[in-house]
Amino acid sequence: MDRSSITSSPLTTPERVLTQLADPEVRIVSLTITEGGYFYHAARDEVQLDAPGLAHDLEDPSHPTTAFGCLVEGLRRRRSAGVAPFTVLSCDNLHANGDVTGRVVTALASHIDANLGRWIYGQVAFPNSMVDRITPRTTKTDIGIVTRLTGLDDAWPVTCEPFSQWVIEDRFPKGRRLAVRSWWTMSAPIRTLGVDAALAATLSPGLVPHFLA
């Protein structure tokens, strides 16, 4: 199953998503897809445009079925209407997630419309982000606790440490809403800081609501 596909429901249909993406009030769009849904082969540094989902969106870009197709169509509508683009924030545990997202979106857009691809490349921000929260190996003690608390026989429950830190590259050309969140850190460019320095940097706490801001 294509994990970046848009699930239709009375509240969330592709057209409803596109309408929201075209709304000038929307400044930030965040993604949580999982690494396997990015249509990107890291070893070959290659966007998999022949994957079924992207192939469909190339053939029928006005009726996208993937998150990336929706981003491209939403940005196309904004460009056509003279509306500034939103910032795209990947929240997935993926190395250089913003860079990868930008590669996929720009590649798809460029194959649909070269001018749109150039506009996205020059105008849309794709900040990187990363999460620091360890999920240690499951132990027999963990299994026993889960069984006792839930009554379920789970052979491999996932646990996590109490500590959490979300570091976001502070690259939001159209602005962002601010709020105090002790576990959110707005950072200088993550690639130049390095992982340890980025996690240590606390320049200003920020609020980035999931999906729409």
N, C-alpha and C positions, 0 to 999 in steps of 0.2 A: 504494500500500500504506500502511496506517495505521502510521506509525512509532512510535506509542505503544502498539501492540497487544502482548499477551502471547503469546509463542511457546510452544506446547505441546511438551514433550519428556518423557521418563521422569523427568527430574530437576526440571523446572520446568513445572508445569501451573498453571492459574489457581487451582485449589483448594489446591494446595501453597503457592502464594504467599500466599493468603488465610490459611491456617493459620499461616504465619510472621508475617504482619502482625498477627494477633490474639495472638501470643505476648507475655505481659507483659514478657519479658526484652528485647524489641526496643524500643529507645528512639529510634533514628534510622533513617529510610528515605531514601536518596538516589536521585535520578533522573538518568539521562543519556538523553535522548530525541531531541535536536536540536530546533531552534526550530520547524520545520514541524510537529511532532507535538503542539503544545500546544493546538490547537483555540481559538486566541485571535487576534482581529483587533485589532491594536494601534491602528490608525488610528481605528477605531470604538469602541475600548475595549469589545469585545464577545466573550463566550464563545460559540463556535459549537456550541450544543447540538443543532443539526439535522445535524451531521456524522454520517456513518454509525456510527462507533464509539461516540460518546456517545449517539446516538439508541438504539442497541441497549442500552446500559447503563441508560438511563432506563426502557426497557421491561422489562428483566430484570436488575435491579440485583444479584441474588444470584449471577448467573453473568456477571461482567464480562469484557469483552474488551480493555479499554484499561487503561493504567497508572492513569489517574485513577479509573476505575470500581473498580479493585482497592483504591486508597487509600480511597475512600468506603466500600466494603463492609468493608474491614479496620477502619476507624475505627468503623463501625456496630457491628461485633461487639465491639470493645473497650468501647464505651459500654454496650452491652447487658449485658456481663459485669462492669461496674464497674471496668474497667481504664483507667488513665490513657492519654491519646493519645500517640502517638509524634510526634517532630518530623520534618517533611518538608523535605529539603534538595535543591534543584535544583542540579545541577552543569553545566547547559547554558549556552552562550554566548548569553545572552538578557538584554536590559536588564530590571532589576528582576525577575529570574527567580523569586525567592521570592514576590513580590507577585503575579505572574502565576499561579504555581502555586496560590496560595491562592484567587485569583479563580475559577479553573477548578474546583478541588475543591469550594469552597463553593457555587458555582452549581449544579454537578451534584447535590450532596447536598441542596440546598434544594428542587430540583425533585422529588427522590425522597421526601424527608421534611423538612418545614420545621423541625421541632424538631432533627433531626440537623444541618441546615445551620447553625442558630443555635449549636449546641454546638461544631461545628467552628470557626465564626467566632470564638467566644470562648475556646476552649481549645487549639487547635492552632497551633503556631508554624511559620512558613514563612520561615526566614531567607534573606536575599539572599546571593549569592556572585558572584564574578567572577574571571576568569583573565586574567593578563597574560602573554602569550607570543606574540610576533609571528610570523606565517607570511608571509614576504616573497614577492614575485612570483617565480615560477619562471624561472630563467635557462637559457641553453643549457649553461652549465657544470654546473648541477644535473642536467639531463637526461643529460649525458655521464657524470657520476659514477654515477647510478642504473643506467644501462645497463652500465657497467663492473663494478659491484658485483653486480648481479643477473642480468645477461644478458637483461633484459627491455627491450622498446622502449616506454617510458612517455613519452608526449608532454607530460604535465603532472604530474610528481611534486610532492608537497607537502613543503616543508621548513619548518623552524622554527628560531628563534634558540635559543642555549644557555640563556638566562635564562628562568626561569619563576617565577610568583608566583600563589598561589591565596589569595584573600582571602574569608573567610567571616564573615558577621555573627554575633557571639557571642550567639545567642538560642536556647538549648537548655534549656527549663524543667525537663526531667527529667534534666539532666546529660549529660556526654559524657566519653569516655575521653581521657586526655591522653598525649601523647608528643611528642618533639622532632622536628620536621620543619622544616628550614630554609626550605622554600619554601611552607609553610602559615602563614597569618597569621589569627588570630582578631581581629576588628575590632569597634569600636563600630558602631552602625547605619550602613550604607553610604550610605543616601540622605542622611543629615545630614552625613556627612564629605565626600562628593564623591569622585570617582574618584581623583584624585592623593593626597588625604589618606588615603583608605582604603588605598591601596597603600603609603603611607609608614608607616602605623601598624603597630606590632608589639606587641600587648598581651600575647599569650600564644600559643605554638604549640599546635596541637590536632590530635587524631587523629579523623577521621570516616571509618570504613571504608565502602566503597561498598556501598550497598543495605541492609545490616543492621549495627547496632552494638549 
